[in-house]
Each structure stands twice: as structure tokens, then as C-alpha cells.
Amino acid sequence: MKNLYITLSFVALSFSLSAQNKDTKAADKLFARFEYVDAVKAYQKLVENGKGDAYVYKQLADANYNMFNSTEAVKWYAKATETNQDAETYYRYAQMLKANGKYEEANKQMQKFAAAAPNDNRAKAFKENPNYIPRLLDKTKLYNVNASDISSDKSDFGAVLHDNSLYFASARNGARKNYGWTDEPFLDIYKADYNTDGTITNAGTVTELNSKWHDGPITITADGNTAYFASESYKEKEFEKDKKNNARFSQVYLFKATKNGSTWGDITELPFNDKTFSNSNPCVSRDGKTLYFSSNRPGSIGGVDIWKVAINADGTYGEPQNLGNKVNTEGNESFPFIADDNKTLYFASSGKQGFGGLDVYQIDLSNGSEAVNLGKPVNTEKDDFAFTFNEAKKVGFLSSNRGGNDDIFAVSPICGVDVIIVVTDAKTGAILANASVSILDDKKNVIATEMSNANGEVKYRVECDRPYVVQASKDGYEGNSFAVTSSKGPTAKVDAALQPIDVIVTETEIILKPIYFEYDKSNITQEGAFELDKLVQVMKNNDKMVILAKSHTDNRGTDKYNLRLSDRRAKATAQYIISKGIDPSRISAKGMGELEPKVDCGAACTEEQHAQNRRSEFLIVK
């Protein structure tokens, strides 16, 4: 149903008149009237009767595309593109393939699109970065998305929260006549109660704003006294007649209403509406001075663009302005939402690189930055759109057909902290570039590892109110761990000062801090790795040195078992040294079991004494 407000459904008919014939006449009329459900049935009947051709296949594909029936659209686009098609058909085919998670096949169609329309910015973006999906999947999760209790079995979308009232558009009114595009009732504007526990109840129509045609979505000023909403131009008795197809075509217009007590009144049409194009999906800024909306008006870059218009103090309006190619593409951009800071714009786009269908993007309008895809779980392979956020309540809403129907989802931000690590030399304070820096969660799981940049910095985005540990290491320095205390952010700084390696080397032995092992285990711990890195550095500085690594156990367990365990520990130690670039011929390993205890305490050993006996030693053989 949101496609009415994305494609606006009032642009020129997509089919070629020359391709029509007497067999397709009835189906074409249904398509022309946007009665896609019945049009699909009519075209499919032609196929069943052996009258299918490239034109019929494309009509079936486009009708299913407009209804976002991606599986059927893929089926018919595949047949339509067996013969040469226009560039936009390849693009739509790619979008539907992505909606089904078929990214490699989508890329093949995007290659055809790029070849057919090399100057299209969507084609240029694809050629510059054809394998962008892994990058999107790696994005930090910004929001949790959960089903809301306001969705129905019909289309519901465009939810915006004002105070404790949630306004949205819905086709749930079963008493209304069905609309041929979706075979659902016409849209109405609804209002529901948003309760303190986050539940949403008592949804009902905003009667005074609704007509017998499509109405909604809606936006409301901060003071709650003015609303802007979309409705059809039939309301103003403005429409175009199509005698051939026995149809009337309206546009989507924007209207203003003012609050009169508990109801809305004084409904007026905005002066920049026009019966030759549509304006829809309004969003008013927090200060009430700017109205953002989507339109296919002259000057648009693509099918539908996002525009803005000044709302003057005297109630007049400025000249609508296109937001430009940082926001708009040759595809469709719609459902703008301007945040309380009056600079952060959220919008939906089918023309930028996304997962498929519509994706939600964010852009800072104040600094000329590029639009950023919000990533999963906000975006999916399906249509995701109409993102709004209430700063006071820290709750947002998202519309999506990820479940097969346009539904409203609740969005909650994930509190994030930017942990900024600066790696330095502990003695001189010098910046250390190309140091390995890992961040671990409270369960010691490594989340990510990166190398420090020329400024010795690494930045990680982590969740608020959780402790983390940073581990840093570099050749010639002792590796170390640094705690990152729980924080609400927005930033936390960690000074990772590393000590230059200073190892005691005698004629017979390299003396390190004990390389302890956990009880009954032979894996190298992170603390042990930091210490072994010192040995690696010594051996790199002395390339003729040959070492024997001896590993010992405590006296728990049988002699035979302990000998095997110590042998595994010795070999694990040697393998770690080799993994750091030391030639295997320069390091050998031997397990000693419990034969040479550090502390000869017999059966009376304490846990601390047992730990001292679980160790490795490094003898200089040559």
C-alpha cells in the first residue's frame, strides 16, 4: 500500500502503447487503472492461453513489482529479459532478486543495467562498489527492532508519536471499498494511545481528517496545534479523466489542519499542489519552519524525490527546494523524517545501495556528508521505510513488509560508546603505529582486532554499561591488557602504554615471567602469549639462537598423564613461537611432567604452589 506514496501511481503508464493489442486490451485497462490484482489475473490468463510475449511478461513483472510480490516479479522479469529490455527493467529485476536474497544474480542484472545506463548515478555507484553487501552486513547494530501491537492484517505504516498519541495510516477499515492496487480498503488516518509501558491501545480513525479516498500519512507540529497530511486531489474535485480506460486519475495532495479543542478543523490545501504531479509523506521540523515531503514534481532527479519548503511566520510558504543528489537518486526517495536537531534526516530509498526494495538511510544535512544505510535489523531484503523517532521517549517506529504485509515495528536505540585506544611507548610516550589492538567482551570473547593508525589510534563502537578489555601488542614491546570500564558514553579513552621488552638473558637461559597454564589445559593463554612475544623478540634479535622449551605440570594426576600433558604444553609453546615467524629448527619442545617441580611441596601443595609448578622454561641450546 505504501507504493501509492512511493511511486505516487500517477506517473505516465509504464507500458509501450505500440506493444498493446486486442488480446491485452482488457488487462491493459486494469493496469492503467492501477488495479494490479485483477491485471495480474488477466495477463496470466493470456499466458495460459499461449498468448504470452515479452510485453505481457513485463506487464506481469511490473504489476507484481508495484505490489512488492517479489517472488512472482522475479519469475516474470526473468522471462521478460530473455529479449532486450530498457535499463529500468534490469534495475527493477535486480531489486526483486535482492528482495529474495539472491545477491549474485542481482549483480548480474545490475551489470546489464550499468551497461544500458552508464551515466545513471545508481550504475556508477554499483560499478565503484559492486560487492557492497558484506560491508553493510558488518555495520554496527544501531537499533533493536520488534513487532508492535498496533499492526493489523491490513497495511499499516507511517507511524509518528506525538506526546502520548501515535498517528499512522491504515487500511484496516473493513467497511471501506477495496482499492484495486492492493485489494485492500482505502487508507485512513488513525490515532492510538501510547502507554507508559510501551503498549499501544485504543486505535481509532481521526474522523474529521478522513475522506472516502486515501488519507495519510500525517505529521504534527511540536505544539500539537497544526497537522499536515496527505490525501487525494479528489478532495478538491481535481482529477484527470481517461475516457479510453474509463478511469479517473487523481494526484496526492498535501493539506493543513489546525486543532480546535480536541478535534481538527480548518482544513486547507497547500498552495504548491498541482494536478500534474503529486506531493506526499509530509514531515514538519521541530521548530515548525520547514516542511519536508516527497514529490514527482518538475525538477525531480528520479521518479520521486524528497523536497522541502519554508513555512513562513505569516503562514505563507516559500518555493519548494529539491534536497539534491546527496539524498535523491534516479530511483525513488520518500518518507522523510527530520530529527529534533533539525539537521539529521531519515528517509527511504530504492535508488541507493541497499539490501533490496526500500532501505532507510540517515544523512546530516548540515555538513554535506553522504547518506548512510542504517544496516540490519532496521533494513532487510524487503521494503523498509517511514522511520520516525521520538527523542523525548527514546522510541522510534519503522514500517516494513518483511513479514509479507506493511506493518509497524517499534525501534529502540542501542546505547553505544566509542572506545578510543591510543597506543604509546610507556618509557618515551612516543606514538606506536601498527600495533595490534583487540577488544574483548566480559566473557573474554575477541570482538574485533585492528592495527593502530599513524596516530597510534584504534576506535571501537561498543554497547553502553558493559565492561570490556583492550589487548595491545607490538614487536619489541610487552603485550598488555587494559580495562575499559562500563560507561554511557559517548566516548571512552584508553591509554595503552606498552613497555619496551627488557628480558634477562643468561648464558644458559632466557628468563621470562612464568608461562602459566590453566589446570588440566595446554592452550596458550593471552597472558602467556604476551610473555612469549618477548622470547620471540629476543630470538629475532639473535638469529642464531636455538631454544629448548621445557614444560612442567603440578603433581596432581598420574605420572603418565602429567608427562603427556606437559608434552602437549611444550609443543603448544613451540608452535606459538613458530607462528610468530621463528624457523622451526630453532625451537624444540620437551615435556617434563611433574619430575622437576618449582616448589617441592608434595601432597601439601597450595593452589598457588600448584600454579607455580605448571610452567615453561626456555634453555639456550646454541
N, C-alpha and C positions, 0 to 999 in steps of 0.2 A: 504493500500500500504506500510505503514511503516513496516508491518510484514516481508516484504522481508529483511529488515535490522535489525529485531529483532531476528526472528528465523533463519534468513540467508538462509532458504529454501534449504540448500544444505546438511543437515544432513541426516542420514540414514532414509529410509522410515519408517513411524510410524506404518504401519500395519504388522501384522504377516503373513508371507508367507504361513504358513500352513492353514490359515483361508480363503485364496483365493480359488475360484472355477471357473468353466467355466461361471457361471452366472455373477460373479463380474468382469470378466476379462476386459471388456471394461471400466467400471467405475474405476477399479484399475489403468489402464493405464493413464487415465485422472488425477487421484490423484497423481500418480507418477511423472507426468509432471507438477505438481502444478497448473493444470487447474481446480481450485476448483469450479468455477461457473458451468462448464459443468459436473464435477464429481458429484456435489450435485444433478443435474437433473438426472443423470444416476442411482445413488443409490436410489433416491426417486422413480424412475420408478420400480426398483426391489421391493421396499416396496409395491407399489401399486399392483404389480402382485403377492403378497403373498410370496415373497422370502426374506423378511427382517429377519435378525437374529442379534445376539449381535455384530457380526463383522460389518455388514452393518450399524447398528445404530452407532457404534463407528466411522466408517469412515465418516458418515454424521455429527456427532458431531465434529470431529476433523477438517473437511473441513470448517464448519461454524465457529469454533474457530479460525482458521487461517485467516478467513475473518472478524473476530470480529462481526459476526452476532449472538449476544449473545442470543436473544430470541430463534432462531432455535437451537443453540448449547445446550441450557438448555433442550429443548424438546427431543433431541436425546441422550444426556448424561443420562437423566432420564431413558430412555429405555435401554441404553447400560449397566447401572449399576444395572439393575434388576438381572443380573448374575455377578459373581465376576469379577472385573477388576483390572488392575495394579494400583499402587498408584498414578501415574501421572494423570490417568484419573479422579480419585476423586479430585485431586487438580485442574485440568482444569474445572471440573464441578463446584467446589466451586467458582472459579474465575468468571465464567459466571453468576452464581447466584448473586454474589456481583455486577456484572455489571448491573443486573436488580434490584438492591436494596433489594434483598432477603437475608438479613444477617443471620437470624436464620437458614434458610435452608442451606446456605453456611457453617455455623458452623457444621451442621450435616455431611456434606461431608468432611469437614476438620478433623473431628474426625475419619472418616474412613481412610482418608489419613494418619493421625498421627499413627493410629494403624497398617497400612500397611508399613509405612516407619518411624519407631520411631527414627532412628538416623539422619534423614534429619533435617537440621537446621530450615527449614520452619515449620516442625512438632513441633520441640522443642519450637520455638517462639510462636506457636499457643497454645501449652499446658501451657506455662508460662503465657500467657495473651490472653485467648480466646475472651474476651469481650472488645476488644481494640477500637472499633468504637466510643463509646461515648467520649473517650479520644481524638481521632482525631477530632471529631466534636467540642470539646471545645477549640481547639487550636486558638491562636490569629491570626486574619486575617493579613497576611503579604503583600498581593498584591491585587490590583484590576485587573480583567481580563475582557477585552472587545473584541468583534469581530473586526477583522481588515478588511480593504477594499482591501486586496490583495488576499483573498481566492476566489477560483472558485468553479464550481460544480464538479470538479475532486479533486483527492488527492493533497494537498499542505502541506508541512511540512519542518522542519529543517531550519527555518529562522534564519539568523545571520546578524547583522548590522555592517558594516564596513564603517566608515566615514558617507557619505550620501547615501550609496548604500546598499540595502537589498538583500542578496543572499538566495535562497531557492530552494528546489526540488519540481517539479510539474509534474502531468500527464495531464495537460490541453491541450497539443498539439494534437488536434483532427485529425491531418493529419497522426499521427503515428499509427502503428499497435497496436491493443489491446493485453494486456498481460493476459493470461488465469487465473492467480491467482485472479485478481480483475475485469476482463473485462473492464479495462481502458488502455489508451495508456501507453507506456513505459515512465519512468521518464526522465526529462531533468533538467539541472541546469538553473535557471533563475536569472536575476538581475533586480531590480526595484529602482526607485528614492525614497529616504526617505526625505520628505519635512519638512521645519521648523515648519509647523503647525501640523506635525504628520501624514499627509496623505501620502499614498504610491501610486505612479503612474508609468506609462511607463514600465510595466513589459515586459521583452523580454528575449529570450534564450541567453545564453552565448555560441554562436555557436561553438567556437573553442574547448570547453571542452566537448561537447556532441557527443555521438555516436548513432548508431541505437539501442543500448541496454539501460539498465538502467544507469543513471548517477546522482550523488548526493547522500547525501548532500555534502557541501563544507565548508572549514574553511580557513581563510586568516590571514597571519601574520600581526602584528601591523603596519609594514611599508608598507603594501599593495603590496609587491613585490613577495610574494610566496603564492601559494594556494595548499592545499591538498584536494583531493576529492575522492569519491568512484565511481567505475564503475565496469562493469563485466569483468571477465577474458577473455571473447570473444575478447576483445580489443587486448589481447596479443596472440590470437589464442590458448588459453589454455582452455580445457574443457574435460569432461568425456562423453563417449558415452554409452548409454544404448540401445543396439540393441533390447532387448526384448520389451521395451516400445516405441521403435522408438523415442528416445529422446536424447538430449544433455544437460548436466548439467554443468553450469559454477560455478565459485566462485565469491564473491565480492572481488575486489582488491582495494588497495589504490594507488593513483597516485599523483605526484607532478608536478606543473606547475609554471613557472616564468613569470612575467609581462614583456611584450615587447611593450613599449609605452602604447597604450590603449587596447591592446589585450593580451591574454595569449598564451604562446608558450612553447617550450622545455619540452613537457610532457614526464615524465619518470615514470616507475613503481617502487614502493618502494621495496627494496631488501628482505623484510621479508614476502612478499606474498607467497602463496603456493597453488597448485591446489588441495590439500587435505583439506583445510579449508578456511574460509573467514575472511576478515578484513574490517571493515566499520565504518561509522559515526565518522570521524576524528574531532579532536579539538586541535588546536595548542595553546600553552600557550602564554601569552602576551610577554614574553621575547624570544620567538621563540626557546627555548631549549628543549621543551618536546612536544611530540605528544601523545594525548590520543585517544583511538579508542576502538571499540568493536570487539570481535572475538570469534569464537568457536575453536580456535587453541588448540593443546595439552597443558594440564596444566590448562584448564578452570575448575572452580568449578561446574558450571552449564552448561546449553545449550549454552548460550552466556555470556561472561564476559567482563568487562572493563579492558583494559590493557594500559600501557604507554611505550614509547620508547624514549630514549635520542636522540636529534638531535645535533650532534657534530659540532664544528666550521668549520671543513673541509668538511662538507656536508655528512659525513657518519652517520650511525645510530648505536645505542647500541643494546643490546639484549632486546627484549620486556619483560616487567615485569607485572605479574598479580597484580592487586591492592588489592587482599586478601579478606578475608571474612568479613571485615568491610563494604565493598562495594558489593561484589559479593555473590550470593546465588546459590542454586541448580536450581533456576529458570533462568530467563533471565534478564541481566542488559545491557543497551545500551544507546546511545545518551549522551555521556559525554560532559560536558561543564565546563571548568576551568575558574574561575573568574580572574579579573585583579590582585588580591592579590596573585595569583599563589598558593593558598592553599585551597580555597573553591571550591569544585567540586559539580556540579549539575548532576544528572543522572536519568534515568528512570529504574524502576524495577517492575517485576511481581512476584518476589520472597519474597519481604519484606511485612510486614503487612500494607495493604493499603485499599482504598475504593473499589477496583476492577480493573481488567485489569492492565495497567501500571500506576504507580504513580510516581511523581517527588520527589526526595529526595535531601538533601543537607548534605555534610559532610566536616569537616575541616580535611584535610589530614595531617596537621602539628602536631596534638596533640593526635591522637589515639582515638578520640571521636567516638560515634556511629552516624550512618546516621539518619537524621531527616526528617520525612514526612512534606512537605510544607503545608499540610492541604488544606481546601477549601478556595477560589474558584479555586486555581491552580489545585487541584486534584478533580476528580469526580469519579463516579462509572464506567466510561468508560476509554478508553486509553488516558492518558495524558503524554506527552513526549517532547523531544527536547526543553528543557528550555534553553534560552540564555539571556544574559543581557549585555547591553552596559552602562558601568559605566559613561562615559562622558556625555551621553544624558539622563541617568537615565530612560531608557526604555528597556523593555525586550520583548521576544517573546516566545510563547508557542504553541505547536502543540497538537491537541486533536480531537478525533472523537465524542465528546459529542453531536454534532448535527447530527450524523449519517454518517459523512464524515470526512476524515482527513482535518482539517482546521487550519489556522494560527491565533492566538489570540495575541493581544497586552497586555503587562503586565506593570503595573506601581506600584512601591513600595509604601506602606503606611508608611509615616513617623511616627516612634514610639519613645516614651520616656519611659524609665524605671524609674518609681517613686518609690524611696526607702524611706519607712517610718520607723523611729526609735522611739519607744515609751519609754518614761522615766518618772521618778518621778520628778516633777517640783521643789521640795524643795531639794532633795538629789542628783538628777542626776542619780539615780540607774536605771538600765535597767528593763523594765517591760515586762516579758514574758506572754503569754496567754491573751494579751489584744485583744479585738475585734476591728478590723480596717476595715472600709468600705471606698470605693472610689465612689464618685458621680460625674455625669457629670454636665454641666452648667444648666441643667433643673431639677436638684435635683433627678435624677434617680439613684438608687443604682446600680452600675455596678457589684460589687463583694464585698464579705466580707470574711476576713480570720483572723486567730488568729496569733499574733506575735510569732516568734520563740524564742529560748533560748537567742538570741542576741537582742530581742526586735524588730526585723525587719519583715517587710512585703514588698514585691515588686509587683508592678502592671505595666503592659505594657499598655500604653495609646497612643492616637494619638497626634501628634505634634500640636503646635499652637492652643491648646484648653485649656480653664481653667477648673480645676477640684477642688473638695473639698474632703478632707480626714476627716472622723469622727472616733475618737478613744474613747474607754471606757473600764473601768476595775473596778471590785468590789473594793470599798474603795477609788475610785478616781472620781473626777468630769469629766464627759464626755465633750469633746470639739471638735470643728471643726477647721480645718487648711486649708488655701488656698494653692492650687498648681497653680502657675502662668503659663501662656502659655509659651511653650518652644519648641525649635527644638531638644532638647536632646544633647547627647544621654541619659543623666540621669538627674534627679531632686531629690533633697533630702529634706525630710520634717522631722523636729524635732517636734514630737508630745509629748510635755511635759504636763503631766496631774497633776493637783493639787489634793493632798490628800483631801478627804472630810472633811470639817470642818463646821458642821451645828450647828446653835443656837437652843438649846433645852431648853424651859422654863418648868415650872410646868404644863402649860396648852396647850402648842402649840409647834409644830416644825416649825421653821421659815426658809423657803426657799426663793429663788428668785421667783418672781411671775411666776406661770404656766399660761402663756397667751394662749389664743385660737384665731384662726383667726375668723374674723367676720362671724357669722351665721354657724359656724362649731363646731364639737365636737371631732374631731380626735386629738390625741396627736401628737404634732409637735416634730421634732428631738430635738429642744432646750428644749422643755418641758420634753422630755424623759431624757435628761442629768440631769435635775434638780430632777426629780422623783427618779433617781437612788440614789441620796443622801438619800432620805427618806427610800428607800429600805435598804440601808446600815445601817441606824440608827435602823430600825426595826429588822434587822438580829443581830445586836449587843445587842439588848434589846428584847429578845424573848418573854417577857410577855406583851409588849406594844401593846395597841389596839388604832386604829386611826379612826377618823371620817373625811372624805374628804368632804368639802363643796365647791360647785361650784357656781359661780356668773356670771351674764350676765351684759351687759350695758343696758341702758334704752330704746333702740330702739326696736320696735316690741311691741306686746300686752303683758300684764302681763301673760296671759295663755301660749302664745307661749314661752316666756322667761323662764317660770318655767319648761316647758318640755325640752327646750334646755339645761338649766343648769343641769337638772337631767341626760340627756344623757352625758354631760361633766363630771359630778361627777362619773357616772358609768364607763365611759371610763378611768378615772383616777384610779379608784379602780381596774379595770381589768388589767391595766398596772402593778400595784403593785403586783397583784396576779400572773401575768405571770412571774414575776421575782422570784417566789418561796415562796412568803409570803402566809401563810394559810388564806383562805377567811374569817375565823371567826375573823381575826384580823384587817380587814379593812371594813368599811361601807361607804356609799356614800349618800349625800343628795344635791339636787338642791335647790338653794335659789332664783333663778330668779333674779329680779332687786331689791329685798327687802332690801338688805344691801350693798349699793354702797360704794366703797372705797373712791370715790370722789363724793360728793353730789352736782352735778352741774346742775341738771335738764335739761331743753331744750337747755342750752348753752354749753353743753359738747364739748370739742375739741376731735379730733381723739385720741390724746394721753390719755385724761381722759377716753374716752370710753374703750381703751385698758386696762387701769389700772383696770377698773371695771370688765372686763372679766378675772376672776382669779379663782384659787383654794386655799383653806386654809386647814390646817391639825391640827385638835384638838386632844389632848391626852385624850382619854376616860378612859384609865386604864393604 
